[in-house]
Amino acid sequence: MNPTKLNVSVNGRDYRWPQQPCVVVCIDGSEPDYIEKAIEADVMPWMKKVVESQGADLRSLCVVPSFTNPNNISIVTGVAPVIHGICGNFYYDRENDREVMMNEPDLLRTPTIFKAFQNAGARIAIVTAKDKLRRLLGNELEFGTDGAICFSSEKSDQVTLEQNGIDNVLDMVGMPVPSVYSAELSEFIFAAGVKLMESVRPDLMYLSTTDYIQHKFAPGSEGANSFYAMMDKYWAQLDALGATIALTADHGMNAKHDDSGAPNVIYLQDEMDRILSPGAARVILPITDPYVVHHGALGSFATVYLPEDSDIESIIGELKSIPGMEAVYDNLQGCKEFELANDRMGDLILVSTKNTVIGTTADRHDLSGLEVPLRSHGGVTEQRVPLIVSQPVNGLDAKHSLRNFDIFNVALNHTNHV
């Protein structure tokens, strides 16, 4: 605890110092219906108590594109992608003519809330499912003895004191390294979080899951309810250990298939080749990351890079007429609409409808790993997410629409128990 400092300032916001541990959880792919259906099924007793009497059950809007990286980074910086610079999982570096995963810390344009609090003397712990996020979340933190702790369950067997601030994680948690495509990848995070709360008792803890289950199971299904019951058990333990718990999501999830179970796909590179000429335009799908088995790199958001002499208005008109296309913007319009960095988006920004995804060409998407009909995200229809706090919330501006990246502000500045 830092008794001499009341506020920590970062990225234009002030945050109160927590008087008890604050745990923020990002439930990947969790539209509000998952929690609501699980409560109805009586499998989340702790959550039922929180939303009915103990805490605050709010709603918020995530960042569009509604993908993992831009939303997690918005949550941990407290600002939109136009400021922090992470506008997708993947982007095209036009200047160097290369397609790049947005996993590298040098792509970040702002410090994190964690870094600001560590500078003020706080103890930080971060556990994420996939290693792709670890270095972004832990950017600029100091590790080693009494430093920050930051590791992924995916590579929990490779942690070191120097690089992660902890070692022997498998012994601490008592679980083997989970498969990337499993519910256990997320359960490991919460088991580790409880152990860290019992031992280290960090001032701020961030736990970020994977959406493997949400891609496979709809709200209210047995698979989904079982997963949410598991999380509820660990949250109850963290609550009992004296932590304030704040929950949100990086995005929601929707079915993206027809009545027969076949994916509804707009193959945008094919459309661009038809409108212009083969290869004249470059389609980038910001959902792309190393883990595409459960969604085939198909999401509801895309950006297109055009030749310099293109008739943008004419192209936009043709693309808007494609069935399943929700909206098409030029760079300036789209970046203003979604608060994105202009230099990391193409000339066009496209969003598909609720049950439609955007691809490149049919032969570039391997859908053989889809064991169930496609469920995915990326568009405005996956923007509504929960924002739930285990303590009463007060002093919020009723006229202000909450964003998921307001969660640290809500948990630290608008509860009486921090």
C-alpha positions as MATLAB code, in Angstrom:
seq = 'MNPTKLNVSVNGRDYRWPQQPCVVVCIDGSEPDYIEKAIEADVMPWMKKVVESQGADLRSLCVVPSFTNPNNISIVTGVAPVIHGICGNFYYDRENDREVMMNEPDLLRTPTIFKAFQNAGARIAIVTAKDKLRRLLGNELEFGTDGAICFSSEKSDQVTLEQNGIDNVLDMVGMPVPSVYSAELSEFIFAAGVKLMESVRPDLMYLSTTDYIQHKFAPGSEGANSFYAMMDKYWAQLDALGATIALTADHGMNAKHDDSGAPNVIYLQDEMDRILSPGAARVILPITDPYVVHHGALGSFATVYLPEDSDIESIIGELKSIPGMEAVYDNLQGCKEFELANDRMGDLILVSTKNTVIGTTADRHDLSGLEVPLRSHGGVTEQRVPLIVSQPVNGLDAKHSLRNFDIFNVALNHTNHV';
ca = [
       0.000    0.000    0.000;
       1.099    3.551   -0.694;
      -0.432    5.713    2.076;
       1.202    8.924    0.877;
      -0.271    8.999   -2.624;
      -4.001    9.389   -3.149;
      -4.065    9.309   -6.942;
      -2.112    7.760   -9.787;
      -2.357    9.627  -13.108;
      -1.961    7.983  -16.502;
      -3.244    8.742  -20.003;
      -5.288   11.718  -18.836;
      -7.043    9.937  -15.972;
      -6.596    9.876  -12.207;
      -7.081    6.625  -10.294;
      -7.473    6.262   -6.528;
      -5.053    4.011   -4.699;
      -6.754    0.697   -3.761;
      -7.092    0.106   -0.024;
      -7.735   -3.573   -0.746;
      -6.660   -5.648   -3.764;
      -8.493   -4.849   -7.009;
      -8.923   -7.716   -9.479;
     -10.055   -6.836  -13.002;
     -11.148   -9.756  -15.183;
     -11.550   -9.704  -18.962;
     -13.811  -12.616  -19.930;
     -12.947  -13.100  -23.584;
     -16.006  -13.262  -25.845;
     -18.557  -12.866  -23.060;
     -21.736  -11.182  -24.188;
     -24.044  -10.440  -21.211;
     -26.367  -13.320  -22.103;
     -23.783  -15.893  -20.986;
     -23.874  -14.686  -17.392;
     -27.628  -14.066  -17.406;
     -28.393  -17.592  -18.651;
     -25.941  -19.173  -16.203;
     -27.586  -17.321  -13.291;
     -30.993  -18.511  -14.488;
     -29.637  -22.072  -14.479;
     -28.497  -21.639  -10.837;
     -24.864  -22.439  -11.628;
     -23.377  -19.070  -10.571;
     -24.370  -18.513   -6.923;
     -21.671  -15.914   -6.245;
     -22.541  -13.906   -9.346;
     -26.250  -14.075   -8.531;
     -25.533  -12.521   -5.126;
     -23.377   -9.805   -6.707;
     -25.909   -8.703   -9.340;
     -28.940   -8.959   -7.042;
     -27.648   -7.361   -3.855;
     -23.899   -7.142   -3.221;
     -22.535   -5.203   -6.174;
     -23.315   -3.469   -9.452;
     -24.512   -5.058  -12.704;
     -23.794   -2.588  -15.509;
     -23.355   -2.724  -19.274;
     -20.687   -1.193  -21.474;
     -19.525   -0.987  -25.069;
     -16.264   -2.508  -26.241;
     -13.899   -1.170  -28.869;
     -14.585   -1.881  -32.550;
     -13.001   -3.902  -34.088;
     -14.340   -6.145  -31.349;
     -11.216   -8.299  -31.167;
      -8.896   -9.383  -28.361;
      -5.825   -7.159  -28.667;
      -7.410   -3.706  -29.162;
      -9.863   -4.293  -26.332;
      -7.451   -5.737  -23.791;
      -5.064   -2.885  -24.434;
      -7.868   -0.333  -24.182;
      -8.865   -1.851  -20.828;
      -5.335   -1.715  -19.394;
      -4.575    1.799  -20.680;
      -8.018    3.300  -20.032;
      -8.171    4.864  -23.506;
      -9.287    4.081  -27.073;
      -7.058    2.662  -29.859;
      -6.674    6.071  -31.479;
      -4.487    6.894  -28.468;
      -2.750    3.610  -27.635;
      -2.326    2.485  -31.255;
      -3.352   -1.197  -31.082;
      -6.157   -1.365  -33.643;
      -6.429   -5.108  -34.208;
      -4.679   -8.432  -33.709;
      -3.012   -7.948  -37.084;
      -2.301   -5.051  -39.451;
      -0.522   -4.063  -42.644;
       2.576   -1.916  -42.280;
       2.260   -0.079  -45.570;
       5.523    1.824  -45.226;
       7.555   -1.395  -44.941;
       5.199   -3.557  -47.049;
       4.697   -6.218  -44.392;
       1.781   -7.764  -42.532;
       2.374   -7.679  -38.782;
       0.913   -9.281  -35.659;
       0.105   -6.501  -33.179;
       1.822   -8.330  -30.321;
       4.989   -6.258  -30.098;
       5.300   -3.772  -27.205;
       6.979   -1.191  -29.443;
       3.637   -0.761  -31.220;
       2.125    0.674  -28.031;
       1.920    4.461  -27.981;
       0.974    4.944  -24.321;
       1.935    3.445  -20.963;
      -0.392    1.058  -19.150;
      -2.232    1.625  -15.893;
      -0.027   -1.124  -14.447;
       3.171    0.745  -15.249;
       1.889    3.940  -13.643;
       0.877    2.098  -10.475;
       4.156    0.188  -10.291;
       6.023    3.487  -10.554;
       4.012    4.635   -7.525;
       4.949    1.533   -5.530;
       2.122   -0.909   -6.289;
       2.527   -4.668   -6.627;
       1.137   -5.856   -9.979;
       0.085   -9.355  -11.102;
      -1.100  -10.199  -14.634;
      -2.131  -13.639  -15.853;
      -3.359  -14.070  -19.414;
      -4.394  -17.148  -21.362;
      -2.466  -16.685  -24.592;
       1.136  -15.630  -24.719;
       0.389  -13.220  -27.597;
      -0.895  -10.684  -25.050;
       1.679  -11.146  -22.318;
       4.350   -8.739  -23.539;
       1.822   -6.028  -24.414;
       0.156   -6.252  -21.005;
       3.497   -6.322  -19.210;
       5.098   -3.584  -21.300;
       7.749   -1.556  -19.403;
       7.088   -3.346  -16.086;
      10.015   -4.240  -13.867;
      10.260   -7.923  -12.955;
      12.580   -9.863  -10.686;
      12.308  -10.220   -6.901;
       9.479   -8.019   -5.538;
       8.716   -6.786   -9.062;
       5.625   -7.303  -11.182;
       4.328  -10.765  -12.067;
       3.188  -11.379  -15.644;
       2.804  -14.732  -17.398;
       0.482  -16.730  -19.652;
      -1.127  -20.075  -18.880;
      -0.160  -21.139  -22.421;
       3.540  -21.006  -21.516;
       3.300  -21.461  -17.767;
       6.078  -24.053  -17.894;
       8.548  -21.486  -19.271;
       8.324  -18.702  -16.677;
      11.406  -17.197  -15.061;
      11.919  -14.717  -12.259;
      13.800  -12.416  -14.605;
      11.260  -12.403  -17.452;
       7.978  -13.011  -15.581;
       8.623  -12.067  -11.967;
       7.868  -15.614  -10.813;
       9.019  -19.187  -11.315;
       7.693  -22.679  -10.560;
       4.168  -21.656  -11.587;
       3.036  -25.226  -12.274;
       3.934  -26.243   -8.723;
       2.129  -23.185   -7.347;
      -1.076  -23.812   -9.294;
      -1.074  -27.605   -9.143;
      -2.221  -28.017  -12.754;
      -0.367  -29.164  -15.884;
       0.180  -26.816  -18.828;
      -3.254  -26.581  -20.493;
      -3.979  -27.014  -24.182;
      -4.454  -23.726  -26.030;
      -7.803  -25.031  -27.267;
      -9.382  -25.917  -23.932;
     -11.429  -24.525  -21.062;
      -8.501  -25.378  -18.797;
      -6.420  -22.612  -20.396;
      -8.750  -20.128  -18.713;
      -9.236  -22.120  -15.508;
      -5.464  -22.074  -14.988;
      -5.615  -18.246  -14.898;
      -8.124  -18.182  -12.055;
      -6.413  -20.940  -10.085;
      -3.192  -18.924  -10.373;
      -5.015  -15.738   -9.400;
      -6.277  -17.292   -6.163;
      -2.815  -18.620   -5.295;
      -1.248  -15.218   -5.963;
      -3.874  -13.490   -3.842;
      -3.163  -15.888   -0.984;
       0.599  -15.434   -1.212;
       1.632  -12.146   -2.871;
      -1.612  -10.181   -2.401;
      -1.018   -7.714   -5.259;
      -2.558   -4.253   -5.248;
      -3.782   -4.687   -8.843;
      -4.407   -7.990  -10.578;
      -5.519   -8.491  -14.190;
      -6.848  -11.846  -15.401;
      -7.618  -12.259  -19.116;
      -9.164  -15.454  -20.520;
      -9.556  -17.039  -23.952;
     -12.857  -17.266  -25.865;
     -12.439  -20.921  -26.905;
     -15.663  -21.881  -25.093;
     -17.705  -18.950  -26.432;
     -16.696  -19.810  -30.011;
     -18.073  -23.317  -29.463;
     -21.056  -22.889  -27.151;
     -24.005  -20.491  -27.164;
     -25.290  -18.846  -23.967;
     -27.310  -21.210  -21.800;
     -25.806  -24.355  -23.297;
     -24.346  -27.012  -21.019;
     -20.820  -26.267  -22.247;
     -21.165  -22.551  -21.572;
     -22.868  -22.950  -18.195;
     -20.206  -25.371  -17.006;
     -17.483  -22.855  -17.939;
     -19.204  -19.971  -16.154;
     -19.830  -22.118  -13.076;
     -16.090  -22.797  -12.950;
     -15.256  -19.075  -13.073;
     -17.886  -18.285  -10.432;
     -16.180  -20.653   -7.993;
     -12.834  -18.846   -8.290;
     -14.379  -15.374   -8.125;
     -16.054  -16.357   -4.854;
     -12.643  -17.362   -3.498;
     -11.084  -14.040   -4.529;
     -13.993  -12.201   -2.921;
     -13.530  -14.177    0.299;
      -9.856  -13.187    0.282;
     -10.881   -9.526    0.468;
     -10.495   -8.434   -3.153;
     -12.750   -6.080   -5.074;
     -13.587   -7.868   -8.331;
     -14.538   -6.066  -11.544;
     -15.564   -8.036  -14.627;
     -15.938   -7.058  -18.258;
     -15.305   -8.552  -21.706;
     -13.242   -7.675  -24.751;
     -16.178   -8.417  -27.059;
     -19.351  -10.429  -27.423;
     -20.025  -13.360  -29.739;
     -22.658  -14.259  -32.342;
     -23.595  -17.128  -34.617;
     -22.177  -16.510  -38.104;
     -23.867  -19.286  -40.072;
     -27.054  -20.104  -41.948;
     -29.808  -22.542  -40.931;
     -27.818  -25.473  -42.309;
     -24.768  -24.570  -40.216;
     -22.690  -23.314  -43.164;
     -20.710  -20.102  -42.477;
     -22.111  -16.865  -43.920;
     -18.989  -15.390  -45.514;
     -18.312  -12.372  -47.706;
     -15.052  -13.193  -49.501;
     -13.875   -9.625  -49.752;
     -10.646  -10.175  -51.707;
     -12.701  -11.859  -54.422;
     -15.055   -8.870  -54.442;
     -12.155   -6.422  -54.662;
     -10.588   -8.427  -57.505;
     -13.936   -8.212  -59.316;
     -14.368   -4.473  -58.747;
     -10.784   -3.533  -59.624;
      -8.429   -6.215  -60.946;
      -6.866   -9.304  -59.359;
      -4.411   -8.287  -56.649;
      -4.915   -4.544  -57.099;
      -6.309   -4.167  -53.574;
      -5.104   -5.786  -50.364;
      -7.641   -7.057  -47.804;
      -6.501   -7.283  -44.181;
      -8.489   -9.180  -41.545;
      -7.532   -7.789  -38.104;
      -8.939  -10.907  -36.358;
      -5.939  -12.876  -37.615;
      -3.641  -14.260  -34.922;
      -1.765  -17.544  -34.303;
      -4.936  -19.204  -32.931;
      -7.436  -19.530  -35.788;
      -8.708  -23.112  -35.413;
     -11.941  -22.044  -33.674;
     -12.839  -19.204  -36.066;
     -10.884  -19.809  -39.279;
      -9.652  -16.160  -39.249;
     -13.215  -15.079  -40.054;
     -14.632  -12.055  -38.229;
     -17.020   -9.188  -38.883;
     -14.447   -6.460  -39.533;
     -11.969   -5.827  -42.335;
      -9.841   -3.073  -43.807;
      -8.783   -2.633  -47.450;
      -5.751   -0.946  -48.979;
      -6.438    0.512  -52.440;
      -4.290    1.687  -55.361;
      -3.570    5.417  -55.211;
      -5.832    6.375  -58.138;
      -8.922    4.490  -56.907;
     -12.401    5.990  -57.106;
     -13.149    5.433  -53.412;
     -16.764    6.637  -53.492;
     -17.635    4.322  -56.369;
     -15.974    1.349  -54.657;
     -17.784    2.085  -51.392;
     -21.079    2.134  -53.270;
     -20.453   -1.296  -54.787;
     -19.330   -2.820  -51.489;
     -22.369   -1.481  -49.618;
     -24.623   -3.399  -52.016;
     -23.167   -6.780  -51.027;
     -25.653   -8.822  -48.945;
     -24.468   -9.074  -45.350;
     -22.417   -5.871  -45.405;
     -23.397   -3.607  -42.488;
     -21.293   -0.515  -43.263;
     -18.387    0.695  -45.407;
     -16.328    3.776  -44.498;
     -13.350    5.569  -45.917;
     -10.346    5.851  -43.605;
     -11.264    9.209  -42.083;
     -14.891    8.278  -41.482;
     -14.156    4.826  -40.111;
     -11.372    5.917  -37.786;
     -13.527    8.720  -36.412;
     -16.498    6.379  -35.945;
     -14.489    3.721  -34.086;
     -11.699    5.843  -32.524;
      -8.891    4.134  -34.444;
      -5.436    5.281  -35.503;
      -5.557    6.377  -39.160;
      -2.059    5.146  -39.972;
      -2.870    1.602  -38.871;
      -6.024    1.222  -40.936;
      -6.473    0.898  -44.683;
      -8.271    3.155  -47.138;
     -11.575    1.410  -46.419;
     -13.039    0.045  -43.167;
     -15.826   -2.524  -43.416;
     -18.192   -4.128  -40.906;
     -20.534   -7.017  -41.671;
     -23.954   -7.783  -40.186;
     -24.712   -9.778  -37.032;
     -24.666  -13.231  -38.621;
     -22.076  -12.613  -41.357;
     -18.281  -12.666  -41.421;
     -15.696  -11.275  -43.825;
     -12.925  -13.368  -45.388;
     -10.350  -12.921  -48.111;
     -10.781  -15.769  -50.640;
     -12.336  -19.158  -50.012;
      -9.071  -21.033  -50.565;
      -7.227  -18.998  -47.890;
      -9.455  -20.018  -44.976;
      -9.038  -23.457  -43.438;
     -12.369  -24.286  -41.829;
     -11.550  -27.940  -41.206;
     -10.995  -27.229  -37.514;
     -14.561  -25.977  -36.985;
     -16.203  -28.727  -34.942;
     -19.437  -26.741  -34.581;
     -21.171  -24.057  -36.705;
     -19.170  -20.832  -36.798;
     -19.490  -18.323  -33.972;
     -17.339  -15.204  -34.176;
     -17.076  -11.455  -33.541;
     -15.485   -8.236  -34.737;
     -18.366   -5.943  -35.614;
     -20.700   -3.536  -33.850;
     -23.136   -6.371  -33.089;
     -20.605   -7.801  -30.612;
     -20.005   -4.457  -28.900;
     -22.311   -4.758  -25.874;
     -20.526   -6.409  -22.951;
     -20.968   -6.687  -19.173;
     -19.341   -4.457  -16.587;
     -19.927   -5.997  -13.161;
     -18.353   -4.968   -9.855;
     -18.494   -6.952   -6.618;
     -19.094   -3.775   -4.576;
     -21.728   -1.031   -4.863;
     -20.875    1.656   -7.411;
     -21.651    5.330   -6.960;
     -21.016    8.710   -8.553;
     -21.178    7.622  -12.208;
     -22.480   10.125  -14.747;
     -25.813    8.691  -15.898;
     -25.434   10.515  -19.224;
     -22.050    8.896  -19.949;
     -22.156    5.633  -21.890;
     -19.698    3.271  -20.237;
     -16.937    1.612  -22.227;
     -15.193   -1.582  -21.186;
     -12.016    0.460  -20.807;
     -13.722    2.468  -18.040;
     -13.509   -0.551  -15.745;
     -10.445    0.513  -13.739;
     -12.018    3.948  -13.326;
     -15.264    2.392  -12.059;
     -13.549   -0.104   -9.737;
     -11.015    2.313   -8.259;
     -12.854    5.650   -8.323;
     -16.519    4.743   -7.880;
     -16.684    2.142   -5.116;
     -16.503    2.702   -1.363;
     -14.437   -0.381   -0.608;
     -11.127    0.261   -2.356;
];
